Amino acid sequence: MKDKDIVCVCNSITYGQIIEAIEKKGLKTVEEVGDATQAGTTCGACQDTIQEILDSYYKKK
């Protein structure tokens, strides 16, 4: 996924914005990502994708 790819269509949140929030704030859950970025907080359709991003991010560490 590229930084400019939209993850949350409802709130226009990109992959890059989610990764930046994870790195700066140490977010570990979908709910924390939603609180920090609003991603996944409207219809919830992207919550599985957000979880995949979290899993991938922490697997690399």
PDB file as gemmi writes it, atoms N, CA and C in Angstrom:
CRYST1    1.000    1.000    1.000  90.00  90.00  90.00 P 1                      
ATOM      1  N   MET A   1       0.848  -1.176   0.000  1.00  0.00           N  
ATOM      2  CA  MET A   1       0.000   0.000   0.000  1.00  0.00           C  
ATOM      3  C   MET A   1       0.891   1.236   0.000  1.00  0.00           C  
ATOM      4  N   LYS A   2       0.461   2.259  -0.706  1.00  0.00           N  
ATOM      5  CA  LYS A   2       1.228   3.505  -0.793  1.00  0.00           C  
ATOM      6  C   LYS A   2       0.671   4.536   0.187  1.00  0.00           C  
ATOM      7  N   ASP A   3       1.500   5.492   0.563  1.00  0.00           N  
ATOM      8  CA  ASP A   3       1.104   6.510   1.537  1.00  0.00           C  
ATOM      9  C   ASP A   3      -0.170   7.255   1.147  1.00  0.00           C  
ATOM     10  N   LYS A   4      -0.366   7.496  -0.142  1.00  0.00           N  
ATOM     11  CA  LYS A   4      -1.518   8.291  -0.585  1.00  0.00           C  
ATOM     12  C   LYS A   4      -2.781   7.470  -0.810  1.00  0.00           C  
ATOM     13  N   ASP A   5      -2.689   6.148  -0.666  1.00  0.00           N  
ATOM     14  CA  ASP A   5      -3.862   5.292  -0.845  1.00  0.00           C  
ATOM     15  C   ASP A   5      -4.883   5.560   0.264  1.00  0.00           C  
ATOM     16  N   ILE A   6      -6.136   5.751  -0.134  1.00  0.00           N  
ATOM     17  CA  ILE A   6      -7.211   5.988   0.825  1.00  0.00           C  
ATOM     18  C   ILE A   6      -7.600   4.666   1.491  1.00  0.00           C  
ATOM     19  N   VAL A   7      -7.576   4.653   2.806  1.00  0.00           N  
ATOM     20  CA  VAL A   7      -8.007   3.483   3.573  1.00  0.00           C  
ATOM     21  C   VAL A   7      -9.454   3.689   4.020  1.00  0.00           C  
ATOM     22  N   CYS A   8      -9.733   4.855   4.547  1.00  0.00           N  
ATOM     23  CA  CYS A   8     -11.077   5.195   5.032  1.00  0.00           C  
ATOM     24  C   CYS A   8     -11.710   6.177   4.058  1.00  0.00           C  
ATOM     25  N   VAL A   9     -12.614   5.665   3.239  1.00  0.00           N  
ATOM     26  CA  VAL A   9     -13.264   6.496   2.225  1.00  0.00           C  
ATOM     27  C   VAL A   9     -14.167   7.539   2.873  1.00  0.00           C  
ATOM     28  N   CYS A  10     -14.893   7.149   3.901  1.00  0.00           N  
ATOM     29  CA  CYS A  10     -15.837   8.069   4.549  1.00  0.00           C  
ATOM     30  C   CYS A  10     -15.165   9.341   5.064  1.00  0.00           C  
ATOM     31  N   ASN A  11     -13.968   9.187   5.618  1.00  0.00           N  
ATOM     32  CA  ASN A  11     -13.276  10.322   6.234  1.00  0.00           C  
ATOM     33  C   ASN A  11     -12.008  10.728   5.486  1.00  0.00           C  
ATOM     34  N   SER A  12     -11.792  10.143   4.310  1.00  0.00           N  
ATOM     35  CA  SER A  12     -10.639  10.466   3.452  1.00  0.00           C  
ATOM     36  C   SER A  12      -9.305  10.339   4.188  1.00  0.00           C  
ATOM     37  N   ILE A  13      -9.130   9.242   4.905  1.00  0.00           N  
ATOM     38  CA  ILE A  13      -7.897   9.007   5.654  1.00  0.00           C  
ATOM     39  C   ILE A  13      -7.015   8.058   4.846  1.00  0.00           C  
ATOM     40  N   THR A  14      -5.761   8.459   4.676  1.00  0.00           N  
ATOM     41  CA  THR A  14      -4.836   7.667   3.868  1.00  0.00           C  
ATOM     42  C   THR A  14      -4.014   6.700   4.716  1.00  0.00           C  
ATOM     43  N   TYR A  15      -3.420   5.758   4.009  1.00  0.00           N  
ATOM     44  CA  TYR A  15      -2.494   4.813   4.635  1.00  0.00           C  
ATOM     45  C   TYR A  15      -1.376   5.571   5.350  1.00  0.00           C  
ATOM     46  N   GLY A  16      -0.828   6.577   4.695  1.00  0.00           N  
ATOM     47  CA  GLY A  16       0.258   7.364   5.279  1.00  0.00           C  
ATOM     48  C   GLY A  16      -0.140   8.055   6.567  1.00  0.00           C  
ATOM     49  N   GLN A  17      -1.356   8.571   6.612  1.00  0.00           N  
ATOM     50  CA  GLN A  17      -1.830   9.234   7.830  1.00  0.00           C  
ATOM     51  C   GLN A  17      -1.962   8.231   8.976  1.00  0.00           C  
ATOM     52  N   ILE A  18      -2.414   7.033   8.656  1.00  0.00           N  
ATOM     53  CA  ILE A  18      -2.556   6.005   9.688  1.00  0.00           C  
ATOM     54  C   ILE A  18      -1.188   5.578  10.208  1.00  0.00           C  
ATOM     55  N   ILE A  19      -0.248   5.332   9.309  1.00  0.00           N  
ATOM     56  CA  ILE A  19       1.101   4.937   9.722  1.00  0.00           C  
ATOM     57  C   ILE A  19       1.753   6.037  10.558  1.00  0.00           C  
ATOM     58  N   GLU A  20       1.590   7.276  10.137  1.00  0.00           N  
ATOM     59  CA  GLU A  20       2.161   8.403  10.892  1.00  0.00           C  
ATOM     60  C   GLU A  20       1.594   8.447  12.314  1.00  0.00           C  
ATOM     61  N   ALA A  21       0.295   8.250  12.441  1.00  0.00           N  
ATOM     62  CA  ALA A  21      -0.333   8.258  13.768  1.00  0.00           C  
ATOM     63  C   ALA A  21       0.161   7.091  14.618  1.00  0.00           C  
ATOM     64  N   ILE A  22       0.299   5.920  14.007  1.00  0.00           N  
ATOM     65  CA  ILE A  22       0.811   4.748  14.735  1.00  0.00           C  
ATOM     66  C   ILE A  22       2.217   5.039  15.252  1.00  0.00           C  
ATOM     67  N   GLU A  23       3.063   5.593  14.386  1.00  0.00           N  
ATOM     68  CA  GLU A  23       4.458   5.862  14.771  1.00  0.00           C  
ATOM     69  C   GLU A  23       4.568   6.940  15.836  1.00  0.00           C  
ATOM     70  N   LYS A  24       3.815   8.027  15.692  1.00  0.00           N  
ATOM     71  CA  LYS A  24       3.934   9.149  16.626  1.00  0.00           C  
ATOM     72  C   LYS A  24       3.282   8.886  17.973  1.00  0.00           C  
ATOM     73  N   LYS A  25       2.172   8.117  17.961  1.00  0.00           N  
ATOM     74  CA  LYS A  25       1.391   7.958  19.179  1.00  0.00           C  
ATOM     75  C   LYS A  25       1.426   6.550  19.754  1.00  0.00           C  
ATOM     76  N   GLY A  26       2.106   5.623  19.072  1.00  0.00           N  
ATOM     77  CA  GLY A  26       2.203   4.260  19.571  1.00  0.00           C  
ATOM     78  C   GLY A  26       0.873   3.527  19.595  1.00  0.00           C  
ATOM     79  N   LEU A  27       0.017   3.810  18.628  1.00  0.00           N  
ATOM     80  CA  LEU A  27      -1.311   3.205  18.590  1.00  0.00           C  
ATOM     81  C   LEU A  27      -1.211   1.704  18.359  1.00  0.00           C  
ATOM     82  N   LYS A  28      -2.073   0.951  19.025  1.00  0.00           N  
ATOM     83  CA  LYS A  28      -2.013  -0.505  18.923  1.00  0.00           C  
ATOM     84  C   LYS A  28      -3.350  -1.140  18.558  1.00  0.00           C  
ATOM     85  N   THR A  29      -4.448  -0.404  18.605  1.00  0.00           N  
ATOM     86  CA  THR A  29      -5.756  -0.975  18.306  1.00  0.00           C  
ATOM     87  C   THR A  29      -6.477  -0.157  17.245  1.00  0.00           C  
ATOM     88  N   VAL A  30      -7.469  -0.794  16.625  1.00  0.00           N  
ATOM     89  CA  VAL A  30      -8.307  -0.108  15.636  1.00  0.00           C  
ATOM     90  C   VAL A  30      -9.002   1.085  16.295  1.00  0.00           C  
ATOM     91  N   GLU A  31      -9.443   0.904  17.517  1.00  0.00           N  
ATOM     92  CA  GLU A  31     -10.127   1.976  18.230  1.00  0.00           C  
ATOM     93  C   GLU A  31      -9.201   3.169  18.459  1.00  0.00           C  
ATOM     94  N   GLU A  32      -7.952   2.903  18.821  1.00  0.00           N  
ATOM     95  CA  GLU A  32      -6.987   3.995  19.022  1.00  0.00           C  
ATOM     96  C   GLU A  32      -6.720   4.726  17.715  1.00  0.00           C  
ATOM     97  N   VAL A  33      -6.618   3.981  16.615  1.00  0.00           N  
ATOM     98  CA  VAL A  33      -6.418   4.614  15.300  1.00  0.00           C  
ATOM     99  C   VAL A  33      -7.622   5.496  14.977  1.00  0.00           C  
ATOM    100  N   GLY A  34      -8.811   5.001  15.257  1.00  0.00           N  
ATOM    101  CA  GLY A  34     -10.028   5.785  15.021  1.00  0.00           C  
ATOM    102  C   GLY A  34     -10.068   7.053  15.841  1.00  0.00           C  
ATOM    103  N   ASP A  35      -9.698   6.947  17.111  1.00  0.00           N  
ATOM    104  CA  ASP A  35      -9.674   8.126  17.978  1.00  0.00           C  
ATOM    105  C   ASP A  35      -8.677   9.162  17.481  1.00  0.00           C  
ATOM    106  N   ALA A  36      -7.537   8.702  16.990  1.00  0.00           N  
ATOM    107  CA  ALA A  36      -6.469   9.618  16.569  1.00  0.00           C  
ATOM    108  C   ALA A  36      -6.692  10.194  15.172  1.00  0.00           C  
ATOM    109  N   THR A  37      -7.342   9.415  14.278  1.00  0.00           N  
ATOM    110  CA  THR A  37      -7.428   9.838  12.871  1.00  0.00           C  
ATOM    111  C   THR A  37      -8.849   9.938  12.329  1.00  0.00           C  
ATOM    112  N   GLN A  38      -9.814   9.412  13.028  1.00  0.00           N  
ATOM    113  CA  GLN A  38     -11.208   9.275  12.595  1.00  0.00           C  
ATOM    114  C   GLN A  38     -11.411   8.138  11.596  1.00  0.00           C  
ATOM    115  N   ALA A  39     -10.349   7.426  11.215  1.00  0.00           N  
ATOM    116  CA  ALA A  39     -10.483   6.292  10.296  1.00  0.00           C  
ATOM    117  C   ALA A  39     -11.301   5.186  10.954  1.00  0.00           C  
ATOM    118  N   GLY A  40     -12.268   4.661  10.223  1.00  0.00           N  
ATOM    119  CA  GLY A  40     -13.075   3.563  10.721  1.00  0.00           C  
ATOM    120  C   GLY A  40     -14.183   3.953  11.670  1.00  0.00           C  
ATOM    121  N   THR A  41     -14.430   5.239  11.831  1.00  0.00           N  
ATOM    122  CA  THR A  41     -15.410   5.673  12.827  1.00  0.00           C  
ATOM    123  C   THR A  41     -16.778   6.015  12.243  1.00  0.00           C  
ATOM    124  N   THR A  42     -16.913   5.992  10.923  1.00  0.00           N  
ATOM    125  CA  THR A  42     -18.207   6.329  10.338  1.00  0.00           C  
ATOM    126  C   THR A  42     -18.981   5.060  10.009  1.00  0.00           C  
ATOM    127  N   CYS A  43     -18.623   4.362   8.964  1.00  0.00           N  
ATOM    128  CA  CYS A  43     -19.366   3.145   8.610  1.00  0.00           C  
ATOM    129  C   CYS A  43     -18.678   1.881   9.115  1.00  0.00           C  
ATOM    130  N   GLY A  44     -17.379   1.947   9.381  1.00  0.00           N  
ATOM    131  CA  GLY A  44     -16.647   0.806   9.924  1.00  0.00           C  
ATOM    132  C   GLY A  44     -16.150  -0.196   8.902  1.00  0.00           C  
ATOM    133  N   ALA A  45     -16.427   0.032   7.627  1.00  0.00           N  
ATOM    134  CA  ALA A  45     -16.031  -0.930   6.594  1.00  0.00           C  
ATOM    135  C   ALA A  45     -14.519  -1.119   6.497  1.00  0.00           C  
ATOM    136  N   CYS A  46     -13.749  -0.125   6.881  1.00  0.00           N  
ATOM    137  CA  CYS A  46     -12.290  -0.201   6.748  1.00  0.00           C  
ATOM    138  C   CYS A  46     -11.604  -0.731   8.006  1.00  0.00           C  
ATOM    139  N   GLN A  47     -12.353  -1.092   9.018  1.00  0.00           N  
ATOM    140  CA  GLN A  47     -11.734  -1.522  10.275  1.00  0.00           C  
ATOM    141  C   GLN A  47     -10.869  -2.774  10.108  1.00  0.00           C  
ATOM    142  N   ASP A  48     -11.268  -3.693   9.241  1.00  0.00           N  
ATOM    143  CA  ASP A  48     -10.435  -4.879   8.999  1.00  0.00           C  
ATOM    144  C   ASP A  48      -9.117  -4.485   8.345  1.00  0.00           C  
ATOM    145  N   THR A  49      -9.174  -3.519   7.427  1.00  0.00           N  
ATOM    146  CA  THR A  49      -7.957  -3.041   6.769  1.00  0.00           C  
ATOM    147  C   THR A  49      -7.046  -2.347   7.774  1.00  0.00           C  
ATOM    148  N   ILE A  50      -7.622  -1.567   8.660  1.00  0.00           N  
ATOM    149  CA  ILE A  50      -6.834  -0.896   9.696  1.00  0.00           C  
ATOM    150  C   ILE A  50      -6.152  -1.944  10.576  1.00  0.00           C  
ATOM    151  N   GLN A  51      -6.863  -3.012  10.918  1.00  0.00           N  
ATOM    152  CA  GLN A  51      -6.265  -4.085  11.720  1.00  0.00           C  
ATOM    153  C   GLN A  51      -5.114  -4.731  10.968  1.00  0.00           C  
ATOM    154  N   GLU A  52      -5.278  -4.942   9.662  1.00  0.00           N  
ATOM    155  CA  GLU A  52      -4.203  -5.513   8.846  1.00  0.00           C  
ATOM    156  C   GLU A  52      -2.983  -4.595   8.823  1.00  0.00           C  
ATOM    157  N   ILE A  53      -3.210  -3.290   8.751  1.00  0.00           N  
ATOM    158  CA  ILE A  53      -2.112  -2.315   8.774  1.00  0.00           C  
ATOM    159  C   ILE A  53      -1.377  -2.413  10.111  1.00  0.00           C  
ATOM    160  N   LEU A  54      -2.121  -2.456  11.207  1.00  0.00           N  
ATOM    161  CA  LEU A  54      -1.514  -2.589  12.541  1.00  0.00           C  
ATOM    162  C   LEU A  54      -0.705  -3.875  12.650  1.00  0.00           C  
ATOM    163  N   ASP A  55      -1.306  -4.983  12.208  1.00  0.00           N  
ATOM    164  CA  ASP A  55      -0.628  -6.275  12.288  1.00  0.00           C  
ATOM    165  C   ASP A  55       0.676  -6.258  11.481  1.00  0.00           C  
ATOM    166  N   SER A  56       0.613  -5.700  10.291  1.00  0.00           N  
ATOM    167  CA  SER A  56       1.792  -5.627   9.419  1.00  0.00           C  
ATOM    168  C   SER A  56       2.862  -4.720  10.034  1.00  0.00           C  
ATOM    169  N   TYR A  57       2.447  -3.589  10.569  1.00  0.00           N  
ATOM    170  CA  TYR A  57       3.376  -2.633  11.161  1.00  0.00           C  
ATOM    171  C   TYR A  57       4.137  -3.271  12.319  1.00  0.00           C  
ATOM    172  N   TYR A  58       3.429  -3.938  13.217  1.00  0.00           N  
ATOM    173  CA  TYR A  58       4.066  -4.503  14.395  1.00  0.00           C  
ATOM    174  C   TYR A  58       4.795  -5.811  14.100  1.00  0.00           C  
ATOM    175  N   LYS A  59       4.439  -6.487  13.030  1.00  0.00           N  
ATOM    176  CA  LYS A  59       5.155  -7.696  12.629  1.00  0.00           C  
ATOM    177  C   LYS A  59       6.556  -7.334  12.128  1.00  0.00           C  
ATOM    178  N   LYS A  60       6.691  -6.161  11.529  1.00  0.00           N  
ATOM    179  CA  LYS A  60       7.995  -5.704  10.997  1.00  0.00           C  
ATOM    180  C   LYS A  60       8.926  -5.299  12.111  1.00  0.00           C  
ATOM    181  N   LYS A  61       8.412  -4.973  13.274  1.00  0.00           N  
ATOM    182  CA  LYS A  61       9.246  -4.482  14.379  1.00  0.00           C  
ATOM    183  C   LYS A  61       9.908  -5.607  15.123  1.00  0.00           C  
TER     184      LYS A  61                                                      
END                                                                             
